[in-house]
Each structure stands twice: as C-alpha cells, then as structure tokens.
C-alpha cells in the first residue's frame, strides 16, 4: 500500500464512523470504527468477516492472529507486584513461578487505538498489502 492509501484509511477511520477493507497475504481484513465501551471508540478488526474469541488466546496458534494486535498484561495488580518485589529473590524463587511479580499474560486484542498502530504492525507482519475499499 502506498502512503496516500494509508492516509485515505486514516481519514476514513479518524471520525466517528468509518470502514476500510484491506487484503493482507490472502486475508480479507475489515477495520471498522466502533463503540467498544461506554464513551470509547476504537478500530475493530474483522478477519474474513469474522471476529472469533478463540483467536485472542496466545496459547494456541491461529493464522488469523497475525491480523490482530498483540498485547500483554502483568498477572498481578500493581499493589501486589510491589509487595512481591519487596520479598527477596531467593524467597520468591523458592515459592515458585506463580509468585514472580514480572510474570505476564500474552494475548491478542481485536481493537486498535490508531491507524498508525495498524500501519506499523501490518507493514512489519505482511508481505503484500492491498487496499480494497474505504467508506466514511
């Protein structure tokens, strides 16, 4: 995709509503501006017309996960992490991996915050990108 096509996608998805369809290595990916929670808009991803919950889990691999946003979070809340870090390393290692304050949960997110985020990820991940349709 050219720079002008990416600007066209950004313009379409920059407002309150909009939609863009991209062909990425054989996948037909639709980006749609949607309300994801109360008073919060995001760009939601549909791969080949679907958004399946099983794609979110990073434990199992699906080819569609390449189209989603990789994300991670700490397993513990910040307060718990601070108290676990106060313990000595030797004590934490003897308690096991469940007490590691830096342990993270990796998953895939179907929503994106900006078109720039999408562009960086897709240019890095996919060999061929083709703009099919822009609405909005």
C-alpha positions as CSV (number, residue, x, y, z in Angstrom):
1,X,0.0,0.0,0.0
2,X,1.2,3.5,-0.8
3,X,1.4,6.4,1.6
4,X,-1.6,8.0,0.0
5,X,-3.7,4.9,0.5
6,X,-2.7,4.8,4.2
7,X,-3.8,8.5,4.5
8,X,-7.1,7.6,2.9
9,X,-7.6,4.8,5.5
10,X,-6.6,7.2,8.3
11,X,-9.1,9.8,7.1
12,X,-11.9,7.2,6.9
13,X,-11.2,5.7,10.4
14,X,-10.5,9.1,12.0
15,X,-14.1,10.2,12.5
16,X,-17.0,8.8,14.5
17,X,-17.6,6.0,12.0
18,X,-15.8,4.6,9.1
19,X,-14.7,1.4,7.5
20,X,-11.7,0.1,5.5
21,X,-11.1,-3.2,3.8
22,X,-7.6,-4.5,3.2
23,X,-6.2,-7.7,1.5
24,X,-3.2,-8.8,3.6
25,X,-1.4,-12.0,2.4
26,X,-4.7,-13.7,1.4
27,X,-6.7,-12.5,4.4
28,X,-9.6,-10.0,3.9
29,X,-9.3,-7.7,6.9
30,X,-12.0,-5.1,7.6
31,X,-11.3,-2.3,10.0
32,X,-14.4,-0.6,11.4
33,X,-14.7,2.3,13.8
34,X,-17.0,1.0,16.7
35,X,-18.1,1.8,20.2
36,X,-16.2,-0.7,22.4
37,X,-17.3,0.5,25.8
38,X,-19.2,3.4,27.3
39,X,-18.0,6.6,25.6
40,X,-15.0,4.9,24.0
41,X,-14.4,4.4,20.3
42,X,-11.8,2.1,18.8
43,X,-10.9,0.5,15.5
44,X,-12.2,-3.1,15.5
45,X,-10.7,-5.9,13.3
46,X,-12.7,-8.5,11.4
47,X,-10.7,-11.2,9.6
48,X,-12.5,-12.8,6.6
49,X,-15.8,-11.4,8.0
50,X,-15.4,-12.9,11.5
51,X,-14.2,-11.9,14.9
52,X,-13.7,-15.1,16.9
53,X,-12.9,-15.3,20.6
54,X,-10.6,-18.3,20.3
55,X,-8.1,-16.1,18.3
56,X,-7.5,-14.0,21.5
57,X,-5.6,-16.7,23.4
58,X,-1.9,-16.7,22.7
59,X,-1.5,-20.2,24.0
60,X,-2.8,-21.7,20.8
61,X,-1.7,-20.5,17.3
62,X,-4.1,-19.5,14.6
63,X,-3.1,-17.9,11.3
64,X,-5.7,-15.1,11.9
65,X,-3.8,-13.9,15.0
66,X,-1.3,-12.2,12.7
67,X,-4.1,-9.7,11.8
68,X,-4.8,-8.8,15.5
69,X,-2.9,-6.5,17.9
70,X,-0.5,-8.4,20.2
71,X,-0.8,-7.3,23.8
72,X,0.3,-8.3,27.3
73,X,-0.5,-7.5,30.9
74,X,1.0,-8.3,34.3
75,X,-0.7,-11.2,36.1
76,X,-0.6,-9.3,39.4
77,X,-2.1,-5.9,40.2
78,X,0.4,-3.1,40.8
79,X,-0.1,-3.2,44.6
80,X,0.6,-7.0,44.7
81,X,3.6,-6.6,42.4
82,X,5.1,-4.0,44.8
83,X,4.7,-6.3,47.8
84,X,6.1,-9.3,45.9
85,X,9.1,-7.3,44.8
86,X,9.8,-6.5,48.5
87,X,10.4,-10.2,49.1
88,X,13.9,-11.4,48.5
89,X,14.7,-13.1,45.2
90,X,15.7,-16.3,46.9
91,X,12.3,-16.5,48.7
92,X,10.4,-15.7,45.5
93,X,12.2,-18.4,43.6
94,X,11.6,-21.0,46.4
95,X,7.8,-20.2,46.2
96,X,7.6,-20.9,42.5
97,X,6.8,-19.1,39.3
98,X,3.3,-18.1,40.5
99,X,5.0,-15.6,42.8
100,X,7.0,-13.9,40.1
101,X,6.0,-10.2,40.0
102,X,7.1,-9.8,36.4
103,X,5.0,-12.7,35.1
104,X,2.9,-11.6,32.1
105,X,-0.2,-12.8,30.3
106,X,0.1,-12.5,26.5
107,X,-2.9,-12.3,24.3
108,X,-4.3,-10.7,21.1
109,X,-6.6,-7.7,21.0
110,X,-9.2,-7.2,18.3
111,X,-9.3,-3.4,18.8
112,X,-6.7,-0.8,17.8
113,X,-6.1,2.7,19.1
114,X,-5.0,4.3,15.9
115,X,-4.3,3.8,12.2
116,X,-0.6,4.4,12.8
117,X,-0.5,1.4,15.1
118,X,-2.2,-0.7,12.4
119,X,0.2,0.5,9.7
120,X,3.3,-0.3,11.7
121,X,2.1,-3.7,12.6
122,X,0.8,-4.6,9.1
123,X,3.9,-3.3,7.3
124,X,6.1,-5.4,9.6
125,X,4.0,-8.5,9.5
126,X,2.6,-8.9,6.0
127,X,4.4,-9.1,2.6
128,X,1.6,-7.9,0.4
129,X,-1.0,-5.3,1.3
130,X,-3.7,-4.1,-1.0
131,X,-6.5,-1.6,-0.3
132,X,-9.8,-2.9,-1.4
133,X,-12.4,-0.4,-0.1
134,X,-12.7,2.7,2.0
135,X,-16.0,4.0,3.4
136,X,-16.6,7.0,5.6
